[in-house]
């Protein structure tokens, strides 16, 4: 992975500014070249990441729960032993991620469970660093890499979600780094690299594959072909030496049969979480607010909690979900500027909207996913500095208020979808901002 980021340092980014293409080299971060404020912030980052990294390892040493780290180790060991990756336990799969993810975990599990934990937190730290770096670069173009506020503000606002990735052992920061790297590659016209990075994200956790629709709409044909080809390689060809083509294909079939399903009781293999407060997706929030479903389902005996404001039938709720998703898609398309007038500024907003849309429409969207708000918050911060944030600032403050409710009353706020609605507010606000940018561009062109 390190070589991949070094490649990003070497290629040239073509940013469209004021109608002209400026070629700028993406600088690889060197702490000694930073101003004092950035060096201080880098030190704070390293201390924070070290604390976040040590805590899961200490939990393991003390015999405490290791959450998903234990599952990752067991999955890797199963694959090394030649066992099935996907098998039912208590009515669901233990491991629910795409087959290539299990292959990586098999390699990591050779280090032992403690070594696996140390490796994964190190990867999370690198991913967090580059996510912050790439967010600042996308939001502020060249000067973004040197603007301390584009690092500080977005990361403070998502720090709870960042901690969740370390705490639970989730790869959300890795996915974010890959997606942001893909956006930088698209701006630099490195479409093969962009497609490969998104394919890597989809091979770890499937939902980034939805970005393929965006690539096709924007006519990034090479990036779309690269995504599909590399994903096929990762899913079927890469596991073949250890699993064989036949077994690799069966792994895909079993994963698809288990995860690509949606019913009145569950999404994929998450019967106890699909419609509960922990899932902040459009699908989940719509079902628990509009149907009589337990919003706090658990495997242990408990008293059901219902928060629905209506009692609609499942097909009716699905029609509403599809309608809202289509409306969001139409708003996104309406806000997009034509290819010939795009700039680095408009691209930053557009990429933010894509991340927000993916968070809302993926059927399973748990808290740790929302470290992806890092780029939208970086863009908003930059617009405040540019004096262009009058509209988006009010939408952002409302979104932050909703997110803050989740800190004060985590379950109570999330029962009613506070994180989803905060994401929706950011999406609408940034869409309006991009529409106004687009309108100003038309007026200038007609003047």
C-alpha positions as a printed Julia matrix, in Angstrom:
447×3 Matrix{Float64}:
   0.0     0.0     0.0
   2.89    2.34    0.73
   4.07    2.11   -2.9
   0.59    3.12   -4.03
   0.7     6.35   -2.07
   4.24    7.07   -3.25
   2.95    6.86   -6.81
   0.36    9.5    -5.93
   3.22   11.74   -4.87
   4.94   11.41   -8.23
   2.2    12.11  -10.71
   1.01   15.57  -11.71
  -2.48   16.84  -10.8
  -4.29   18.84  -13.46
  -6.66   21.25  -11.71
  -9.03   23.42  -13.67
  -8.95   26.9   -12.15
 -10.79   29.88  -13.69
 -11.12   27.98  -16.94
  -7.38   27.27  -17.24
  -5.58   24.02  -16.52
  -2.76   24.39  -14.03
  -0.36   21.48  -13.56
   0.72   21.05   -9.98
   2.81   18.37   -8.38
   1.28   16.61   -5.39
   3.89   17.02   -2.62
   4.7    14.02   -0.47
   4.39   15.09    3.19
   7.71   15.79    4.88
   7.33   16.87    8.53
  10.5    19.02    8.54
   9.18   21.13    5.66
   5.98   22.0     7.53
   5.38   25.34    9.23
   5.39   25.23   13.02
   1.59   24.9    13.32
   1.5    21.89   11.0
   4.38   20.25   12.84
   2.55   20.73   16.12
  -0.61   19.28   14.59
   1.34   16.33   13.22
   2.68   15.68   16.73
  -0.85   15.76   18.16
  -1.96   13.38   15.42
   0.84   10.92   16.18
   0.08   10.97   19.92
  -3.66   10.52   19.32
  -3.12    7.71   16.83
  -0.7     6.02   19.23
  -3.28    6.11   22.03
  -6.02    4.85   19.71
  -3.7     2.05   18.55
  -2.51    0.94   21.98
  -5.94    0.61   23.58
  -7.19   -2.33   21.44
  -3.86   -4.12   21.94
  -3.99   -3.61   25.71
  -7.53   -4.98   25.72
  -6.25   -8.08   23.97
  -3.35   -8.5    26.43
  -5.73   -8.24   29.37
  -8.09  -10.84   27.93
 -10.87   -8.36   27.23
 -13.16   -8.31   24.22
 -11.4    -7.55   20.96
 -14.58   -6.97   18.94
 -14.0    -7.5    15.21
 -10.27   -8.12   15.62
 -11.13  -11.6    16.91
 -13.34  -12.27   13.88
 -10.61  -11.08   11.49
  -8.08  -13.44   13.09
 -10.47  -16.42   13.09
 -11.42  -15.78    9.45
  -7.77  -15.66    8.41
  -7.08  -18.9    10.25
 -10.06  -20.61    8.61
  -8.78  -19.67    5.17
  -5.24  -20.83    5.97
  -6.63  -24.17    7.12
  -8.54  -24.57    3.85
 -11.94  -24.24    5.53
 -15.01  -22.47    4.23
 -14.99  -18.68    4.57
 -18.75  -18.37    4.79
 -20.71  -20.68    7.06
 -23.8   -20.22    9.17
 -23.63  -19.78   12.9
 -26.78  -18.82   14.82
 -28.62  -18.19   11.56
 -26.07  -15.85    9.97
 -22.57  -15.71    8.54
 -19.82  -14.89   11.0
 -17.79  -13.19    8.26
 -19.77  -10.97    5.89
 -17.11   -9.24    3.81
 -16.12   -9.98    0.19
 -13.71  -12.92   -0.39
 -10.59  -10.8    -1.16
 -10.83   -9.29    2.31
 -10.51  -12.78    3.8
  -7.37  -13.37    1.76
  -5.69  -10.31    3.24
  -6.77  -11.36    6.73
  -5.24  -14.8     6.17
  -1.87  -13.17    5.56
  -2.3   -10.87    8.56
  -3.32  -13.75   10.84
   0.09  -15.36   10.32
   1.32  -12.76   12.82
  -0.93  -14.14   15.55
  -3.9   -12.28   16.97
  -1.74   -9.69   18.74
   0.34   -9.12   15.62
  -2.79   -8.81   13.52
  -4.14   -6.13   15.84
  -0.89   -4.17   15.65
  -0.81   -4.46   11.86
  -4.41   -3.32   11.44
  -4.09   -0.32   13.76
  -0.92    0.67   11.89
  -2.83    0.48    8.6
  -5.66    2.5    10.15
  -3.17    5.15   11.23
  -1.66    5.41    7.75
  -5.16    5.55    6.25
  -6.2     8.29    8.69
  -3.09   10.33    7.85
  -3.68   10.11    4.12
  -7.42   10.68    4.46
  -6.7    13.95    6.26
  -3.98   14.82    3.75
  -6.09   14.07    0.69
  -9.16   15.86    2.13
  -7.1    19.01    2.66
  -5.63   18.76   -0.84
  -9.01   18.27   -2.49
 -10.71   21.03   -0.5
  -7.94   23.61   -0.76
  -6.13   22.55   -3.97
  -2.44   23.5    -3.64
  -2.73   25.66   -0.52
  -4.88   23.04    1.2
  -1.82   20.94    2.03
  -0.47   23.86    4.11
  -3.68   25.12    5.72
  -3.72   23.8     9.29
  -7.45   24.46    9.64
  -8.29   22.03    6.82
  -6.7    19.32    8.96
  -7.84   20.42   12.39
 -11.52   21.26   11.94
 -12.67   18.24    9.85
 -10.74   15.75   11.98
 -12.08   17.16   15.24
 -15.6    16.87   13.87
 -15.18   13.19   12.93
 -12.84   12.1    15.72
 -15.53    9.96   17.38
 -16.01    7.98   14.16
 -12.26    7.67   13.7
 -11.96    6.22   17.2
 -14.72    3.73   16.41
 -12.64    2.32   13.55
  -9.74    1.67   15.92
 -11.95    0.5    18.76
 -13.92   -2.03   16.75
 -11.27   -2.92   14.17
 -13.18   -1.56   11.19
 -11.6    -0.55    7.82
 -13.66    2.62    7.21
 -10.59    4.87    7.22
  -8.89    2.6     4.69
 -11.94    2.83    2.44
 -11.95    6.61    2.8
  -8.26    6.91    1.91
  -8.79    4.74   -1.17
 -11.8     6.79   -2.32
 -10.03   10.11   -1.79
  -6.98    8.78   -3.6
  -9.28    7.84   -6.47
 -10.69   11.38   -6.58
  -7.2    12.86   -6.76
  -6.34   10.4    -9.53
  -9.47   11.39  -11.47
  -8.51   15.04  -11.25
  -5.04   14.12  -12.48
  -6.55   12.09  -15.34
  -5.09    8.85  -14.0
  -8.27    6.87  -14.58
  -6.71    3.4   -14.4
  -5.34    4.2   -10.97
  -8.66    5.73   -9.88
 -10.59    2.62  -10.92
  -8.09    0.39   -9.18
  -8.37    2.3    -5.9
 -12.16    2.09   -5.91
 -11.92   -1.62   -6.77
  -9.64   -2.08   -3.77
 -12.23   -0.41   -1.55
 -15.04   -2.55   -2.98
 -12.96   -5.71   -2.42
 -12.75   -4.84    1.28
 -16.33   -3.72    1.78
 -18.69   -4.0    -1.13
 -20.66   -0.73   -1.1
 -18.01    1.52   -2.77
 -18.88   -0.36   -6.0
 -21.84    2.05   -6.21
 -19.32    4.68   -7.34
 -19.29    2.83  -10.67
 -22.57    4.56  -11.51
 -20.9     7.93  -11.02
 -17.95    6.97  -13.2
 -20.26    5.88  -15.99
 -22.4     9.01  -15.78
 -19.31   11.23  -15.85
 -17.96    9.21  -18.79
 -14.87    8.06  -16.99
 -14.89    5.02  -19.26
 -11.31    3.98  -18.54
 -11.81    4.29  -14.78
 -15.02    2.25  -14.93
 -13.35   -0.49  -17.0
 -10.37   -0.47  -14.64
 -12.66   -0.82  -11.63
 -14.48   -3.81  -13.09
 -11.35   -5.55  -14.39
  -9.34   -5.12  -11.19
 -12.28   -6.14   -9.02
 -12.72   -9.33  -11.05
  -9.01  -10.0   -10.62
  -9.2    -9.46   -6.85
 -12.32  -11.57   -6.43
 -11.6   -14.53   -8.73
  -7.99  -14.58   -9.94
  -6.08  -13.56   -6.81
  -7.59  -16.28   -4.57
  -7.16  -18.99   -7.25
  -3.63  -20.13   -6.3
  -4.77  -20.94   -2.74
  -8.48  -21.68   -3.26
  -8.71  -22.8    -6.9
 -10.98  -21.11   -9.46
 -13.93  -23.35   -8.65
 -13.79  -22.68   -4.95
 -13.16  -18.97   -5.47
 -16.32  -18.84   -7.58
 -18.29  -20.72   -4.89
 -17.05  -18.23   -2.3
 -18.5   -15.42   -4.41
 -21.78  -17.29   -4.83
 -22.11  -17.95   -1.1
 -21.26  -14.35   -0.22
 -23.76  -13.04   -2.79
 -26.51  -15.41   -1.63
 -26.01  -14.36    1.97
 -25.4   -10.63    1.66
 -27.37   -9.47   -1.38
 -30.8    -9.96    0.11
 -33.37   -7.66    1.64
 -36.53   -8.65    3.47
 -39.0    -7.45    6.1
 -36.77   -8.82    8.85
 -33.22   -8.17    7.71
 -30.71   -6.67    5.3
 -28.06   -9.17    4.24
 -26.81  -11.17    7.21
 -27.68   -8.58    9.84
 -31.03   -9.71   11.3
 -30.35   -8.1    14.69
 -28.97   -4.83   13.35
 -30.69   -4.19   10.04
 -33.4    -1.87   11.33
 -31.96   -0.89   14.7
 -30.6     2.44   15.89
 -27.04    1.4    15.04
 -27.83    1.42   11.31
 -28.19    4.97   10.0
 -28.85    4.19    6.34
 -31.85    5.48    4.42
 -33.21    1.92    4.25
 -32.93    1.3     7.98
 -34.22    4.65    9.23
 -37.18    4.53    6.83
 -38.14    1.05    8.0
 -37.98    1.79   11.73
 -39.78    5.13   11.43
 -42.47    3.94    9.02
 -42.99    0.31   10.11
 -43.63   -1.42   13.44
 -40.16   -2.94   13.84
 -37.98   -3.29   16.91
 -35.5    -0.41   16.89
 -33.3    -2.08   19.5
 -33.29   -5.73   18.38
 -30.73   -7.95   20.08
 -29.99  -11.65   20.3
 -30.55  -11.66   24.08
 -34.05  -11.35   25.59
 -35.06   -7.71   25.83
 -38.01   -5.36   25.78
 -38.69   -4.21   22.18
 -38.52   -0.49   21.46
 -40.64    1.04   18.72
 -40.14    4.56   17.35
 -42.31    4.42   14.24
 -44.51    7.41   13.43
 -46.54    5.39   10.9
 -47.42    1.75   10.25
 -46.94    1.29    6.53
 -46.53   -1.97    4.68
 -43.08   -3.14    3.66
 -43.64   -2.6    -0.12
 -44.87    0.94    0.58
 -41.78    1.75    2.62
 -39.64    0.4    -0.21
 -41.38    2.7    -2.68
 -40.61    5.65   -0.4
 -36.96    4.57   -0.03
 -36.54    4.24   -3.79
 -38.27    7.58   -4.41
 -36.06    9.42   -1.92
 -32.91    7.76   -3.31
 -33.9     8.73   -6.85
 -34.66   12.3    -5.74
 -31.21   12.55   -4.16
 -29.67   11.19   -7.34
 -31.56   13.69   -9.49
 -30.46   16.55   -7.21
 -26.86   15.35   -7.48
 -27.03   15.22  -11.27
 -28.75   18.63  -11.46
 -26.0    20.18   -9.35
 -23.14   18.74  -11.42
 -21.54   21.27  -13.77
 -20.81   20.34  -17.36
 -17.51   18.59  -17.89
 -15.99   21.51  -19.77
 -16.53   24.06  -16.98
 -15.5    21.97  -13.98
 -12.82   23.36  -11.69
 -10.95   22.07   -8.66
 -13.45   23.96   -6.5
 -16.51   22.35   -8.09
 -14.87   18.91   -8.08
 -14.27   19.12   -4.33
 -17.97   19.76   -3.73
 -18.98   17.1    -6.24
 -16.77   14.43   -4.66
 -18.13   15.37   -1.23
 -21.67   14.9    -2.51
 -20.75   11.47   -3.88
 -19.43   10.34   -0.48
 -22.53   11.66    1.29
 -24.8     9.92   -1.19
 -22.98    6.6    -0.75
 -23.35    6.87    3.03
 -27.09    7.35    2.75
 -28.0     4.79    0.11
 -25.86    1.85    1.21
 -28.26   -0.49    3.09
 -25.92   -0.9     6.1
 -24.39    2.34    7.38
 -23.02    2.09   10.91
 -21.43    4.85   12.97
 -17.82    4.19   12.03
 -18.65    4.84    8.36
 -19.12    8.52    9.11
 -15.42    9.27    9.23
 -16.27    9.81    5.54
 -17.66   13.21    6.55
 -14.03   14.37    6.7
 -14.0    15.58    3.09
 -17.36   17.42    3.23
 -16.27   19.18    6.42
 -12.92   20.09    4.83
 -14.73   21.56    1.83
 -17.06   23.55    4.08
 -14.1    24.82    6.11
 -12.37   25.99    2.93
 -15.51   27.76    1.77
 -15.66   29.59    5.09
 -12.11   30.81    4.46
 -13.05   31.84    0.92
 -16.08   33.79    2.14
 -18.45   31.56    0.16
 -20.12   29.71    3.02
 -23.19   31.85    3.78
 -25.64   29.17    2.63
 -23.77   26.0     3.47
 -22.8    27.3     6.92
 -26.4    27.28    8.13
 -27.01   23.8     6.76
 -23.78   22.67    8.41
 -24.67   24.12   11.79
 -27.99   22.29   11.71
 -26.19   19.06   10.76
 -23.65   19.52   13.55
 -26.47   20.07   16.03
 -27.99   16.73   15.02
 -24.63   14.97   15.27
 -24.08   16.52   18.71
 -27.37   15.0    19.87
 -25.78   11.62   19.19
 -23.04   12.45   21.7
 -25.5    13.58   24.38
 -28.11   10.85   23.86
 -26.51    8.22   21.59
 -29.35    5.73   21.47
 -32.19    8.23   21.73
 -30.93   10.39   18.87
 -29.95    7.48   16.66
 -33.3     5.77   17.14
 -34.7     8.6    15.0
 -31.85    8.71   12.49
 -29.96   11.79   13.61
 -26.82   10.78   11.67
 -28.77   10.12    8.47
 -30.6    13.44    8.69
 -27.35   15.29    9.46
 -25.83   13.71    6.35
 -28.92   14.67    4.36
 -28.62   18.3     5.51
 -24.98   18.42    4.42
 -25.95   16.87    1.08
 -28.72   19.4     0.43
 -26.57   22.34    1.56
 -23.6    21.38   -0.62
 -25.95   20.67   -3.55
 -27.4    24.18   -3.27
 -23.86   25.56   -3.07
 -22.84   23.7    -6.22
 -26.01   24.79   -8.02
 -25.21   28.42   -7.19
 -21.64   27.96   -8.36
 -22.99   26.51  -11.59
 -25.42   29.41  -11.99
 -22.68   32.01  -11.43
 -20.58   30.28  -14.07
 -23.42   30.53  -16.6
 -23.91   34.22  -15.84
 -20.19   34.92  -16.27
 -20.13   33.0   -19.54
 -23.11   35.0   -20.82
 -21.68   38.37  -19.76
